[in-house]
């Protein structure tokens, strides 16, 4: 930017005069910039609404799931021995379980070893003539079908016992090896419970060469464990399981300890009404939160005398003054917006229709949920807790059908209808305000902002030309005054010569 100095001939503060003139010329530009800021605020406000709607939309997935309405509660008379968890498919009733044996991992503990775990294996093993270091060590376990799986590990010239242990532990072989530095003993065990060796008395870890027996003092006959769990269901059905859990009739039983001979744990499965109620209430609360947000945007007062502040105005105000001003300037940004008002109407309408189904509940009021009579609430949901819990206790399947039938006709569930309304509202808002990844050309407000950007750019170019014109005019005036001063001085000089 070039430096300009005026008023040398006239003594006029040209710079101040032109700045004041340009302030008047800039007024349309300030208005356009304020309009752009307001559009950005509107866009952000729309997107905040869509975030709330998306949270509600995500919660609707749970409202379609059977587990929301058919949560099960399982109690046990012997929780120290047997506990259980149920699913939506679990049948209510009483079950007797006696546990004869728990599943265990196979484990083999060595005698004291003479190997220094930090020194090379080669030199240490060769000190004993009965131990010949082989090219590789190996052991065998079994897969789920009882097929033997042999794992082989090479021993390098510089490998230590710690290296071998690390190599075994990091491999996928169902085995873990541990060195107890306190007793200088090796512990080798399976990382899973249960019996996989099909031989009735067979080991779960079979050593394939002399390294384990002679080098690590591990003997095949010292292995213990590797047993299946054994339990009896309803005093008649005896089952074995490789794990300390078993799923039957939609119920997963967890075995914690054996039961005394002749005793059994009694487990009772019932509907968990409180869990289902809490899930529905969480959804209702989120819906009411969204309705409050949308309704509040339409009830805010719009202050037309509080446009967005320009930079020059903000420089003259304190932070508190700016905050209070912006609060009024942002109030009512979305008031009267059709995307919001029509969305609210559609969401309210979702709850009013009946749902044709085979259950005893076909309307929301039958299960204790209604919309608020106060029009200022915007159609918030009101819940009669006792009535809703009673409905969940008596006929949870009918409550589920009322909310989540996926049909497209009059059998369509209320949540599905609400989902249609929410998605339609979000689509309208996206068309108006776009998403964070959209370019300005992809939504209505963005196109208007882009048009304003072009107008602002053109107007700024125009202001540059106007300012140049003012300076040229004042410069011409200064030049004329300078010439007149010179002529006056010359005349005075001439007259003064007589």
ZAPA-539439 format. One record per residue (C-alpha): residue in three letters; x, y, z. Coordinates in Angstrom, 3 decimals, padded with zeros to 6 digits. Example, Ala and Ser with C-alpha at 12.3 -4.5 7.8 and 13.67 -1.06 7.14 Angstrom:
// residues 2
{'Ala', {012.300, -004.500, 007.800}}
{'Ser', {013.670, -001.060, 007.140}}
// end
This chain:
// residues 498
{'Unk', {000.000, 000.000, 000.000}}
{'Unk', {001.468, 003.364, -001.061}}
{'Unk', {001.930, 006.182, 001.489}}
{'Unk', {-000.128, 009.264, 000.804}}
{'Unk', {000.392, 012.693, 002.390}}
{'Unk', {-002.139, 015.435, 001.814}}
{'Unk', {-002.770, 019.012, 002.910}}
{'Unk', {000.745, 020.309, 002.278}}
{'Unk', {-000.558, 023.287, 000.309}}
{'Unk', {-003.980, 023.755, 001.842}}
{'Unk', {-003.269, 022.712, 005.420}}
{'Unk', {-006.389, 020.499, 005.289}}
{'Unk', {-006.291, 017.084, 007.087}}
{'Unk', {-006.955, 015.231, 003.844}}
{'Unk', {-006.361, 011.775, 005.337}}
{'Unk', {-009.060, 012.199, 008.008}}
{'Unk', {-011.532, 013.644, 005.534}}
{'Unk', {-011.057, 010.735, 003.108}}
{'Unk', {-011.332, 008.184, 005.953}}
{'Unk', {-014.646, 009.738, 006.992}}
{'Unk', {-015.837, 009.732, 003.391}}
{'Unk', {-014.831, 006.065, 003.024}}
{'Unk', {-016.726, 005.150, 006.200}}
{'Unk', {-019.881, 006.331, 004.486}}
{'Unk', {-018.917, 004.506, 001.294}}
{'Unk', {-018.233, 001.281, 003.291}}
{'Unk', {-021.693, 001.129, 004.861}}
{'Unk', {-023.142, -001.189, 002.165}}
{'Unk', {-020.058, -003.427, 002.541}}
{'Unk', {-020.526, -003.596, 006.308}}
{'Unk', {-024.144, -004.609, 005.738}}
{'Unk', {-023.124, -007.406, 003.365}}
{'Unk', {-020.490, -008.696, 005.814}}
{'Unk', {-023.053, -008.642, 008.606}}
{'Unk', {-025.469, -010.581, 006.412}}
{'Unk', {-022.790, -013.177, 005.735}}
{'Unk', {-021.994, -013.549, 009.438}}
{'Unk', {-025.692, -014.027, 010.171}}
{'Unk', {-025.924, -016.721, 007.489}}
{'Unk', {-022.944, -018.510, 009.034}}
{'Unk', {-024.663, -018.364, 012.417}}
{'Unk', {-027.833, -019.775, 010.870}}
{'Unk', {-025.889, -022.554, 009.178}}
{'Unk', {-024.163, -023.511, 012.447}}
{'Unk', {-027.473, -023.385, 014.347}}
{'Unk', {-029.078, -025.691, 011.771}}
{'Unk', {-026.159, -028.105, 012.048}}
{'Unk', {-026.428, -028.126, 015.853}}
{'Unk', {-030.071, -029.134, 015.452}}
{'Unk', {-029.044, -031.929, 013.095}}
{'Unk', {-026.521, -033.225, 015.633}}
{'Unk', {-029.323, -033.551, 018.172}}
{'Unk', {-031.536, -035.285, 015.619}}
{'Unk', {-028.703, -037.679, 014.770}}
{'Unk', {-028.305, -038.597, 018.460}}
{'Unk', {-032.014, -039.389, 018.580}}
{'Unk', {-031.792, -041.348, 015.337}}
{'Unk', {-028.942, -043.456, 016.755}}
{'Unk', {-030.986, -044.270, 019.849}}
{'Unk', {-033.862, -045.481, 017.684}}
{'Unk', {-031.783, -048.503, 016.669}}
{'Unk', {-031.950, -049.825, 020.240}}
{'Unk', {-035.684, -049.135, 020.299}}
{'Unk', {-036.097, -051.634, 017.459}}
{'Unk', {-034.201, -054.413, 019.230}}
{'Unk', {-035.988, -057.227, 021.049}}
{'Unk', {-033.551, -057.000, 023.960}}
{'Unk', {-034.905, -053.534, 024.817}}
{'Unk', {-038.334, -054.932, 025.635}}
{'Unk', {-037.396, -058.466, 026.696}}
{'Unk', {-034.487, -057.925, 029.061}}
{'Unk', {-034.089, -060.881, 031.395}}
{'Unk', {-033.077, -061.056, 035.026}}
{'Unk', {-031.607, -064.275, 036.411}}
{'Unk', {-031.276, -064.927, 040.155}}
{'Unk', {-029.395, -067.828, 041.731}}
{'Unk', {-029.752, -069.460, 045.139}}
{'Unk', {-026.010, -070.348, 044.980}}
{'Unk', {-024.233, -067.462, 043.224}}
{'Unk', {-020.906, -068.752, 044.544}}
{'Unk', {-021.421, -071.913, 042.480}}
{'Unk', {-023.620, -070.967, 039.504}}
{'Unk', {-024.770, -067.687, 037.994}}
{'Unk', {-026.410, -067.004, 034.637}}
{'Unk', {-027.347, -064.332, 032.137}}
{'Unk', {-030.382, -064.339, 029.882}}
{'Unk', {-031.200, -062.959, 026.449}}
{'Unk', {-034.440, -061.838, 024.851}}
{'Unk', {-034.991, -065.436, 023.714}}
{'Unk', {-034.598, -066.890, 027.215}}
{'Unk', {-037.695, -068.666, 028.513}}
{'Unk', {-038.954, -067.532, 031.893}}
{'Unk', {-038.885, -070.262, 034.494}}
{'Unk', {-036.849, -072.106, 037.134}}
{'Unk', {-033.757, -074.222, 036.432}}
{'Unk', {-031.773, -076.542, 038.722}}
{'Unk', {-028.027, -076.877, 038.152}}
{'Unk', {-025.550, -079.053, 040.034}}
{'Unk', {-021.829, -078.780, 039.206}}
{'Unk', {-019.739, -081.937, 039.608}}
{'Unk', {-016.467, -080.588, 038.180}}
{'Unk', {-015.004, -077.295, 036.934}}
{'Unk', {-013.084, -076.987, 033.690}}
{'Unk', {-009.349, -076.484, 034.261}}
{'Unk', {-006.199, -075.738, 032.289}}
{'Unk', {-003.506, -078.386, 031.904}}
{'Unk', {-000.320, -077.517, 033.826}}
{'Unk', {003.112, -079.101, 034.173}}
{'Unk', {005.713, -077.906, 036.699}}
{'Unk', {009.367, -078.857, 036.305}}
{'Unk', {011.904, -079.784, 038.911}}
{'Unk', {014.740, -077.378, 039.658}}
{'Unk', {016.724, -076.544, 036.507}}
{'Unk', {020.456, -075.872, 036.274}}
{'Unk', {020.257, -073.543, 033.280}}
{'Unk', {021.071, -069.825, 033.610}}
{'Unk', {018.185, -068.172, 031.696}}
{'Unk', {020.407, -065.271, 030.602}}
{'Unk', {023.268, -067.341, 029.180}}
{'Unk', {023.494, -069.109, 025.813}}
{'Unk', {021.825, -072.507, 025.837}}
{'Unk', {024.430, -074.234, 023.691}}
{'Unk', {027.305, -074.141, 026.138}}
{'Unk', {025.145, -074.992, 029.146}}
{'Unk', {023.454, -078.027, 027.599}}
{'Unk', {026.678, -079.479, 026.186}}
{'Unk', {028.110, -079.665, 029.738}}
{'Unk', {025.846, -082.678, 030.280}}
{'Unk', {026.726, -085.506, 027.905}}
{'Unk', {023.227, -086.966, 028.156}}
{'Unk', {021.691, -083.848, 026.583}}
{'Unk', {022.215, -083.283, 022.898}}
{'Unk', {021.102, -079.889, 021.597}}
{'Unk', {018.892, -080.603, 018.627}}
{'Unk', {018.247, -078.323, 015.649}}
{'Unk', {014.772, -077.583, 016.970}}
{'Unk', {012.521, -078.210, 019.944}}
{'Unk', {008.865, -079.143, 019.563}}
{'Unk', {005.714, -080.024, 021.455}}
{'Unk', {002.189, -081.074, 020.495}}
{'Unk', {-001.277, -079.844, 021.546}}
{'Unk', {-004.708, -080.544, 020.019}}
{'Unk', {-007.274, -078.493, 018.111}}
{'Unk', {-011.002, -078.339, 018.909}}
{'Unk', {-011.616, -081.510, 016.897}}
{'Unk', {-008.913, -083.453, 018.719}}
{'Unk', {-006.377, -083.357, 015.881}}
{'Unk', {-002.730, -083.099, 017.023}}
{'Unk', {-000.947, -079.801, 016.278}}
{'Unk', {002.851, -079.849, 016.536}}
{'Unk', {004.803, -076.611, 017.063}}
{'Unk', {008.521, -076.434, 016.314}}
{'Unk', {010.989, -073.749, 017.360}}
{'Unk', {014.557, -073.344, 016.133}}
{'Unk', {017.307, -072.650, 018.652}}
{'Unk', {020.059, -070.384, 017.392}}
{'Unk', {023.666, -070.446, 018.566}}
{'Unk', {023.156, -067.284, 020.642}}
{'Unk', {019.702, -068.079, 022.040}}
{'Unk', {019.092, -068.076, 025.801}}
{'Unk', {016.316, -069.802, 027.713}}
{'Unk', {014.525, -066.431, 027.958}}
{'Unk', {014.607, -066.205, 024.149}}
{'Unk', {013.004, -069.645, 023.819}}
{'Unk', {010.308, -068.825, 026.400}}
{'Unk', {009.497, -065.554, 024.625}}
{'Unk', {009.276, -067.339, 021.246}}
{'Unk', {006.836, -069.919, 022.639}}
{'Unk', {004.669, -067.344, 024.438}}
{'Unk', {004.264, -065.033, 021.451}}
{'Unk', {003.178, -067.853, 019.112}}
{'Unk', {-000.416, -068.976, 018.589}}
{'Unk', {-000.102, -072.398, 020.205}}
{'Unk', {-002.537, -072.431, 023.187}}
{'Unk', {000.454, -072.744, 025.563}}
{'Unk', {002.167, -070.415, 028.027}}
{'Unk', {005.624, -070.982, 029.560}}
{'Unk', {006.834, -069.240, 032.728}}
{'Unk', {010.154, -069.263, 034.590}}
{'Unk', {009.949, -068.803, 038.361}}
{'Unk', {013.254, -067.099, 039.195}}
{'Unk', {012.696, -067.697, 042.918}}
{'Unk', {012.682, -071.502, 042.688}}
{'Unk', {014.376, -071.913, 039.283}}
{'Unk', {011.428, -073.935, 037.986}}
{'Unk', {009.577, -073.945, 034.660}}
{'Unk', {005.753, -073.804, 034.495}}
{'Unk', {004.155, -074.910, 031.224}}
{'Unk', {000.368, -074.667, 030.932}}
{'Unk', {-002.422, -074.382, 028.416}}
{'Unk', {-004.056, -070.993, 027.917}}
{'Unk', {-007.503, -072.580, 027.635}}
{'Unk', {-009.546, -074.811, 029.876}}
{'Unk', {-010.866, -078.216, 028.972}}
{'Unk', {-009.767, -081.533, 027.514}}
{'Unk', {-008.818, -081.633, 023.811}}
{'Unk', {-006.755, -084.836, 023.613}}
{'Unk', {-009.194, -087.549, 022.459}}
{'Unk', {-007.299, -090.211, 024.417}}
{'Unk', {-009.087, -090.764, 027.696}}
{'Unk', {-005.937, -090.427, 029.828}}
{'Unk', {-003.807, -088.479, 027.332}}
{'Unk', {-001.840, -085.321, 028.117}}
{'Unk', {-002.783, -081.926, 026.728}}
{'Unk', {000.887, -080.930, 026.131}}
{'Unk', {003.068, -083.684, 024.690}}
{'Unk', {006.844, -083.121, 024.560}}
{'Unk', {008.376, -084.269, 021.288}}
{'Unk', {012.083, -084.337, 022.199}}
{'Unk', {014.508, -084.572, 025.112}}
{'Unk', {015.017, -080.821, 025.555}}
{'Unk', {011.990, -080.551, 027.855}}
{'Unk', {012.747, -083.637, 029.940}}
{'Unk', {016.519, -083.437, 030.254}}
{'Unk', {017.112, -079.727, 029.722}}
{'Unk', {014.097, -078.266, 031.525}}
{'Unk', {013.357, -081.174, 033.908}}
{'Unk', {009.732, -081.330, 032.681}}
{'Unk', {008.244, -084.836, 032.877}}
{'Unk', {005.170, -085.904, 030.954}}
{'Unk', {003.651, -087.698, 033.902}}
{'Unk', {003.590, -084.547, 036.076}}
{'Unk', {000.855, -082.856, 034.041}}
{'Unk', {-002.371, -082.135, 035.936}}
{'Unk', {-005.647, -080.450, 034.983}}
{'Unk', {-006.963, -080.229, 031.458}}
{'Unk', {-010.443, -081.327, 032.581}}
{'Unk', {-013.871, -080.480, 031.208}}
{'Unk', {-016.566, -078.965, 033.381}}
{'Unk', {-019.373, -081.380, 034.240}}
{'Unk', {-022.836, -080.335, 035.366}}
{'Unk', {-026.362, -081.700, 035.579}}
{'Unk', {-029.319, -079.712, 034.236}}
{'Unk', {-032.696, -080.105, 035.976}}
{'Unk', {-031.560, -083.273, 037.778}}
{'Unk', {-031.645, -085.290, 034.547}}
{'Unk', {-029.344, -084.041, 031.801}}
{'Unk', {-025.586, -084.332, 032.461}}
{'Unk', {-023.296, -082.350, 030.164}}
{'Unk', {-019.557, -081.687, 029.813}}
{'Unk', {-018.103, -078.360, 028.665}}
{'Unk', {-014.538, -077.343, 027.893}}
{'Unk', {-015.268, -073.965, 029.478}}
{'Unk', {-016.819, -073.001, 032.785}}
{'Unk', {-019.899, -071.737, 030.990}}
{'Unk', {-022.635, -073.304, 028.907}}
{'Unk', {-025.558, -071.851, 026.921}}
{'Unk', {-028.844, -073.716, 026.943}}
{'Unk', {-032.354, -072.509, 026.154}}
{'Unk', {-031.061, -068.972, 025.611}}
{'Unk', {-029.473, -068.886, 029.072}}
{'Unk', {-025.705, -068.794, 029.614}}
{'Unk', {-024.777, -070.576, 032.834}}
{'Unk', {-021.488, -069.615, 034.511}}
{'Unk', {-019.866, -072.217, 036.795}}
{'Unk', {-017.929, -070.701, 039.678}}
{'Unk', {-017.549, -073.702, 041.976}}
{'Unk', {-018.738, -077.280, 042.430}}
{'Unk', {-021.903, -077.925, 044.375}}
{'Unk', {-022.064, -080.353, 047.274}}
{'Unk', {-023.204, -083.884, 046.512}}
{'Unk', {-026.981, -083.982, 046.381}}
{'Unk', {-027.329, -080.199, 046.229}}
{'Unk', {-028.126, -077.946, 043.274}}
{'Unk', {-028.471, -074.259, 042.573}}
{'Unk', {-031.895, -072.947, 041.624}}
{'Unk', {-031.858, -070.219, 038.969}}
{'Unk', {-034.981, -068.203, 038.208}}
{'Unk', {-035.454, -066.294, 034.923}}
{'Unk', {-037.916, -063.390, 034.813}}
{'Unk', {-038.511, -060.295, 032.696}}
{'Unk', {-036.237, -057.477, 033.825}}
{'Unk', {-038.908, -054.778, 033.709}}
{'Unk', {-036.669, -052.129, 035.299}}
{'Unk', {-033.979, -052.546, 032.629}}
{'Unk', {-036.540, -052.286, 029.808}}
{'Unk', {-038.203, -049.305, 031.484}}
{'Unk', {-034.851, -047.505, 031.856}}
{'Unk', {-034.061, -047.972, 028.154}}
{'Unk', {-037.436, -046.610, 027.073}}
{'Unk', {-037.117, -043.669, 029.489}}
{'Unk', {-033.641, -042.862, 028.136}}
{'Unk', {-035.152, -042.683, 024.654}}
{'Unk', {-038.108, -040.568, 025.832}}
{'Unk', {-035.743, -038.152, 027.583}}
{'Unk', {-033.627, -037.791, 024.441}}
{'Unk', {-036.765, -037.195, 022.352}}
{'Unk', {-037.971, -034.521, 024.778}}
{'Unk', {-034.535, -032.908, 024.712}}
{'Unk', {-034.676, -032.689, 020.907}}
{'Unk', {-038.239, -031.342, 020.961}}
{'Unk', {-037.207, -028.706, 023.512}}
{'Unk', {-034.311, -027.670, 021.268}}
{'Unk', {-036.511, -027.372, 018.178}}
{'Unk', {-039.373, -025.669, 020.013}}
{'Unk', {-036.993, -023.263, 021.740}}
{'Unk', {-035.600, -022.175, 018.374}}
{'Unk', {-039.114, -021.109, 017.356}}
{'Unk', {-039.916, -019.337, 020.624}}
{'Unk', {-036.814, -017.157, 020.781}}
{'Unk', {-037.380, -013.454, 020.283}}
{'Unk', {-035.730, -011.948, 017.235}}
{'Unk', {-033.955, -008.616, 017.832}}
{'Unk', {-033.736, -006.922, 014.458}}
{'Unk', {-031.937, -003.919, 015.959}}
{'Unk', {-028.973, -006.122, 016.915}}
{'Unk', {-027.115, -007.066, 013.735}}
{'Unk', {-023.713, -008.809, 013.971}}
{'Unk', {-020.958, -006.429, 015.091}}
{'Unk', {-018.331, -005.197, 012.662}}
{'Unk', {-014.647, -005.319, 013.587}}
{'Unk', {-014.606, -001.572, 014.149}}
{'Unk', {-017.607, -001.799, 016.488}}
{'Unk', {-016.044, -004.638, 018.494}}
{'Unk', {-012.857, -002.620, 018.980}}
{'Unk', {-014.905, 000.036, 020.740}}
{'Unk', {-016.667, -002.409, 023.106}}
{'Unk', {-015.681, -004.527, 026.105}}
{'Unk', {-015.807, -008.332, 026.035}}
{'Unk', {-018.922, -008.356, 028.227}}
{'Unk', {-020.668, -005.845, 025.971}}
{'Unk', {-019.797, -007.950, 022.918}}
{'Unk', {-021.120, -011.085, 024.645}}
{'Unk', {-024.434, -009.439, 025.542}}
{'Unk', {-024.785, -007.985, 022.060}}
{'Unk', {-024.093, -011.332, 020.350}}
{'Unk', {-026.612, -013.026, 022.617}}
{'Unk', {-029.352, -010.793, 021.254}}
{'Unk', {-027.975, -010.863, 017.698}}
{'Unk', {-028.093, -014.698, 017.643}}
{'Unk', {-031.542, -014.929, 019.199}}
{'Unk', {-034.301, -016.135, 016.851}}
{'Unk', {-031.941, -017.178, 014.034}}
{'Unk', {-034.120, -020.159, 013.101}}
{'Unk', {-037.486, -018.681, 014.002}}
{'Unk', {-040.073, -019.448, 011.343}}
{'Unk', {-037.779, -021.780, 009.400}}
{'Unk', {-039.974, -024.287, 007.576}}
{'Unk', {-037.472, -027.143, 007.961}}
{'Unk', {-037.862, -026.860, 011.740}}
{'Unk', {-041.597, -026.187, 012.011}}
{'Unk', {-042.575, -028.951, 009.593}}
{'Unk', {-040.121, -031.317, 011.293}}
{'Unk', {-041.728, -030.674, 014.678}}
{'Unk', {-045.183, -031.274, 013.230}}
{'Unk', {-044.159, -034.561, 011.588}}
{'Unk', {-042.476, -035.803, 014.772}}
{'Unk', {-045.595, -035.071, 016.860}}
{'Unk', {-047.816, -036.803, 014.312}}
{'Unk', {-045.690, -039.961, 014.584}}
{'Unk', {-047.132, -040.718, 018.015}}
{'Unk', {-050.826, -040.139, 017.380}}
{'Unk', {-051.742, -042.970, 015.006}}
{'Unk', {-052.690, -046.475, 016.075}}
{'Unk', {-050.540, -049.471, 015.186}}
{'Unk', {-052.379, -052.559, 013.977}}
{'Unk', {-050.762, -055.670, 015.529}}
{'Unk', {-051.633, -058.977, 017.162}}
{'Unk', {-050.819, -057.747, 020.686}}
{'Unk', {-053.054, -055.980, 023.169}}
{'Unk', {-051.449, -052.537, 022.700}}
{'Unk', {-052.137, -050.469, 019.591}}
{'Unk', {-051.655, -046.892, 020.835}}
{'Unk', {-049.154, -045.048, 022.977}}
{'Unk', {-051.654, -044.076, 025.654}}
{'Unk', {-052.417, -047.743, 026.388}}
{'Unk', {-048.919, -048.221, 027.795}}
{'Unk', {-048.916, -044.988, 029.807}}
{'Unk', {-047.236, -042.563, 027.394}}
{'Unk', {-048.948, -039.419, 026.106}}
{'Unk', {-048.029, -036.050, 024.644}}
{'Unk', {-048.073, -032.902, 026.771}}
{'Unk', {-051.238, -030.761, 026.661}}
{'Unk', {-049.172, -027.589, 027.033}}
{'Unk', {-048.634, -026.231, 023.515}}
{'Unk', {-045.451, -024.488, 024.687}}
{'Unk', {-043.900, -027.933, 025.275}}
{'Unk', {-044.042, -028.674, 021.562}}
{'Unk', {-045.410, -032.185, 022.038}}
{'Unk', {-043.084, -033.583, 024.689}}
{'Unk', {-043.843, -037.087, 025.920}}
{'Unk', {-045.258, -037.650, 029.413}}
{'Unk', {-044.782, -041.107, 030.985}}
{'Unk', {-046.965, -042.846, 033.567}}
{'Unk', {-044.254, -045.051, 035.105}}
{'Unk', {-046.562, -047.572, 036.777}}
{'Unk', {-048.637, -048.102, 033.650}}
{'Unk', {-045.573, -048.528, 031.427}}
{'Unk', {-043.970, -051.032, 033.810}}
{'Unk', {-047.214, -052.977, 033.999}}
{'Unk', {-047.356, -053.182, 030.195}}
{'Unk', {-043.755, -054.393, 030.030}}
{'Unk', {-044.515, -057.044, 032.654}}
{'Unk', {-047.748, -058.281, 031.064}}
{'Unk', {-046.964, -058.242, 027.335}}
{'Unk', {-043.457, -057.030, 026.369}}
{'Unk', {-043.854, -058.478, 022.866}}
{'Unk', {-046.882, -056.248, 022.236}}
{'Unk', {-044.985, -053.186, 023.512}}
{'Unk', {-042.198, -054.056, 021.102}}
{'Unk', {-044.672, -054.396, 018.191}}
{'Unk', {-046.217, -051.045, 019.068}}
{'Unk', {-042.846, -049.336, 018.895}}
{'Unk', {-040.873, -051.221, 016.270}}
{'Unk', {-042.946, -053.010, 013.626}}
{'Unk', {-041.086, -052.484, 010.345}}
{'Unk', {-044.162, -052.645, 008.077}}
{'Unk', {-044.973, -049.764, 005.734}}
{'Unk', {-048.741, -049.605, 006.251}}
{'Unk', {-050.889, -049.072, 009.353}}
{'Unk', {-048.870, -051.812, 011.081}}
{'Unk', {-045.750, -049.644, 011.049}}
{'Unk', {-044.320, -049.102, 014.539}}
{'Unk', {-044.310, -045.685, 016.199}}
{'Unk', {-040.499, -045.524, 016.393}}
{'Unk', {-040.259, -046.386, 012.705}}
{'Unk', {-042.688, -043.578, 011.911}}
{'Unk', {-040.677, -041.205, 014.078}}
{'Unk', {-037.514, -042.314, 012.293}}
{'Unk', {-039.116, -041.420, 008.948}}
{'Unk', {-039.976, -037.951, 010.286}}
{'Unk', {-036.491, -037.399, 011.753}}
{'Unk', {-034.687, -038.486, 008.597}}
{'Unk', {-036.961, -036.259, 006.488}}
{'Unk', {-036.222, -033.301, 008.798}}
{'Unk', {-032.483, -033.947, 008.689}}
{'Unk', {-032.625, -034.107, 004.897}}
{'Unk', {-034.394, -030.722, 004.704}}
{'Unk', {-031.856, -029.196, 007.084}}
{'Unk', {-028.986, -030.637, 005.049}}
{'Unk', {-030.425, -029.045, 001.925}}
{'Unk', {-030.618, -025.731, 003.778}}
{'Unk', {-027.364, -025.799, 005.776}}
{'Unk', {-025.317, -028.725, 004.479}}
{'Unk', {-022.821, -030.859, 006.391}}
{'Unk', {-019.347, -030.019, 007.609}}
{'Unk', {-017.799, -031.708, 004.564}}
{'Unk', {-020.009, -029.927, 002.002}}
{'Unk', {-018.777, -027.114, -000.212}}
{'Unk', {-020.776, -023.886, -000.451}}
{'Unk', {-022.345, -024.978, -003.745}}
{'Unk', {-024.044, -027.976, -002.106}}
{'Unk', {-026.591, -026.202, 000.107}}
{'Unk', {-028.890, -023.182, -000.035}}
{'Unk', {-027.216, -020.990, 002.572}}
{'Unk', {-023.832, -021.846, 001.087}}
{'Unk', {-024.886, -020.630, -002.340}}
{'Unk', {-026.100, -017.367, -000.828}}
{'Unk', {-022.846, -016.972, 001.099}}
{'Unk', {-020.834, -017.602, -002.059}}
{'Unk', {-022.890, -014.994, -003.903}}
{'Unk', {-022.244, -012.556, -001.036}}
{'Unk', {-018.511, -013.331, -001.190}}
{'Unk', {-018.495, -012.373, -004.869}}
{'Unk', {-020.463, -009.174, -004.179}}
{'Unk', {-018.181, -008.294, -001.258}}
{'Unk', {-015.095, -008.830, -003.420}}
{'Unk', {-016.539, -006.645, -006.203}}
{'Unk', {-017.537, -003.941, -003.742}}
{'Unk', {-014.065, -003.932, -002.165}}
{'Unk', {-012.564, -003.368, -005.616}}
{'Unk', {-015.048, -000.542, -006.095}}
{'Unk', {-014.016, 001.030, -002.760}}
{'Unk', {-010.382, 000.978, -003.846}}
{'Unk', {-011.330, 002.872, -007.002}}
{'Unk', {-013.443, 005.381, -005.041}}
{'Unk', {-010.632, 006.003, -002.559}}
{'Unk', {-008.185, 006.512, -005.427}}
{'Unk', {-010.622, 008.999, -006.971}}
{'Unk', {-010.896, 010.973, -003.722}}
{'Unk', {-007.139, 011.158, -003.431}}
{'Unk', {-006.801, 012.290, -007.031}}
{'Unk', {-009.452, 014.972, -006.471}}
{'Unk', {-007.787, 016.256, -003.314}}
{'Unk', {-004.392, 016.064, -004.971}}
{'Unk', {-005.732, 018.149, -007.875}}
{'Unk', {-007.098, 020.644, -005.368}}
{'Unk', {-003.740, 020.757, -003.559}}
{'Unk', {-001.973, 021.274, -006.879}}
{'Unk', {-004.340, 024.132, -007.826}}
{'Unk', {-003.890, 025.789, -004.412}}
{'Unk', {-000.137, 025.387, -004.706}}
{'Unk', {-000.162, 027.071, -008.126}}
{'Unk', {-002.339, 029.914, -006.800}}
{'Unk', {000.021, 030.348, -003.846}}
{'Unk', {002.960, 030.549, -006.247}}
{'Unk', {001.164, 033.084, -008.428}}
{'Unk', {000.192, 035.144, -005.369}}
{'Unk', {003.749, 035.087, -004.109}}
{'Unk', {005.025, 036.170, -007.494}}
{'Unk', {002.520, 039.043, -007.694}}
{'Unk', {003.355, 040.177, -004.180}}
{'Unk', {007.008, 040.023, -005.049}}
{'Unk', {006.469, 042.082, -008.172}}
{'Unk', {004.317, 044.710, -006.428}}
{'Unk', {006.760, 044.869, -003.616}}
{'Unk', {009.556, 045.745, -006.016}}
{'Unk', {008.232, 049.305, -006.790}}
// end
